[in-house]
Amino acid sequence: MTRAKGSVIRVAGPVVEAQGMSQSVMHEMVEVGHNSLIGEIIRLEGEYATIQTYQNTSGLKLDEPVTGTGNLLSVELGPGLIGGVFDGIQRPLESIKKLTGPFIKQTHGLTALSREKTWPFQPKAKPDTQLISGDILGTVKETNLVEHHIMVPAGIQGKLVEIASEGNYTIIENIALIEGTDGKKTDLTMLQRWPVRTPKPYTQRLFASTPLITGQRIIDTFFPIAKGGSAAIPGPFGAGKTIVQQQLAKWSDANVIIYVGCGERGNEMVEVLDTFPQLLDPTTGRPLMERTILIANTSNMPVSAREASIYTGITLAEYYRDMGYAVALMADSTSRWAEALREVSGRLEEMPAEEGFPSYLPSRLAEFYERTGVVKTLGTDNRTGSICAIGAISPPGGDFSEPVTQHTKRFTRVFWALDAELAGSRHYPAINWMASYSEYIPNLTDWWHKNVDNTWSNYRDEAMRILQAEDDLKNIVKLVGSEALPDKQRLTLETARIIRIAFLQQNALDPIDTYCSPQKQHKMLKIILDFHHLVESIITKGAPIFKITQLPVIEDIMRMKDNIPNNKLEQLAEVEKKMHHDIDNLVATLG
């Protein structure tokens, strides 16, 4: 690609216009000004290019040079990504801190991945074999939790002429030589690059039928998400969006976690950066950062980099998906990303659509969520990988009718609606069970029946019916009080209260309650609903409701979540035994 050379003719915040750029192409990376600010061409008209810069343009003058790089906005892919902390355009923040201190300044020559560090390469492919794109050349133990697969890049295939022997290599050393059908030989390294706005190819999209286990009861049991699925978490300020996403990042059973802090407050990202390195993976006991990539683009960083951070995150996710891993991407928040689109669109003087957002907002959201899914990857070994995207939304004033929330609902199949009233009453996670939904339930029922219990769907559906009945009775209770209701309806209210407090509420700071296994979730819900069935039968025989509410076992049921660890589920049988004992005693007193 020809490298264009032009000059600055207009500066409007992060948007720069340049002339003399007729040799450029759309989305080409350019260097702007004497400080070589990183920018991307977003409009071309004749010799004039409009560029959005990913660094601060303060001090930039007219007529300063603009030089094309000949490359599209791309990320570096290879060993060293896991455990890294990058900004929205994949600059390594730890390296920047060492060079410039805590505040990001203009930096030159920094690469996302170290060129000096060596990695233990283990060859897998054999010389003289025919390879296609996606085939595994070898592996690198990137961390104790992630084995990095070095794959043949997309668009390359042919006979493997040479492959490096087992040993330590940098990511830029040649590890393989492939000869194509045209006789052309290509050297391969462990380093690859991929343009962030172009989805990585795969061979086939598959049906999502395995749940992403998060350890959060209201999500896993009532509104589950599949591996390869997409979800939205809308909620007003203070409703707990970030905490929910952090819980999902900490405890979900994905192989790789990518957490994108997109335009959020700096103190929230500091909490993530401080706590994640100290957390342990629940299944292996290893540090959680050994399977996590953090992309930090806070609200005081350049707005254009905020817009790019989402694409950076999803491209890294696709890379690990192609290795056959289940990847979970947390985007916090897509509202700030949409606001970045709106700001740049305004500076481009584009015609605004609803609430000032550009008319292409829906298509951009669709492009992002379309890159999720379960797929059969490139390569001859039929690997299967998945990307699950969970995007937080911050609607102004908690108004779910605003454009970002409404358009996101069109492209996601799970909706976890956070409620300010629940958060105000200290009910966390503050997911409103009457406003939320999951379209994956039919897909995932078989998994729950095979791996947990074949009564799962029956208990889940009945619990939802009880919660719905409580919601229907609310207005009557407000008018006449619960005492005026028949005992059976008062029992419904009591059971719904137990479900809400003992099951739906979950304490992220409690060492036992922060994570709940699927087996514990089902047994807890079964005990609650079995209690409902038993006492409902004795109410029909004349037992007064106030006797039911005074049963000692209710306190044990309320405390199951934080008294019984996941590895001591046999203690739930003791609760069940006490439940039958207390109810039998009550029946005996009735004569």
Secondary structure, DSSP 8 states (H G I E B T S, - for coil): ----EEEEEEEETTEEEEES-TT--TTEEEEETTTTEEEEEEEEETTEEEEEESS--TT--TT-EEEEEEEESEEEESTT-TT-EE-TT--BHHHHHHHH-SS-----S--SS-SS--EEEEE-S-TT-EE-TT-EEEEEE-SSS-EEEEE--TT--EEEEEE--SEEE-TTS--EEEE-TTS-EEEE-S-EEEETTS----SEEE---SB---S-HIIIIIS--BTT-EEEEE--TTS-HHHHHHHHHHH---SEEEEEEES--HHHHHHHHHHGGG-B-TTT-SBGGGGEEEEEE-TTS-HHHHHHHHHHHHHHHHHHHTTT-EEEEEEETHHHHHHHHHHHHHHTT--B-GGG-BTTHHHHHHHHHHT-EEEE-SSTT--EEEEEEEEEE--GGG-TTSHHHHHHHHH-SEE--B-HHHHHTT-SS-B-TTT-EETTHHHHHHHHHHHT-TTHHHHHHHHHHHHHHHHHHHHHHHHH-GGGS-HHHHHHHHHHHHIIIIII---TTSTTTT---HHHHHHHHHHHHHHHHHHHHHHTTT--HHHHHT-THHHHHHTHHHHS-TT-THHHHHHHHHHHHHHHHHHHHH-
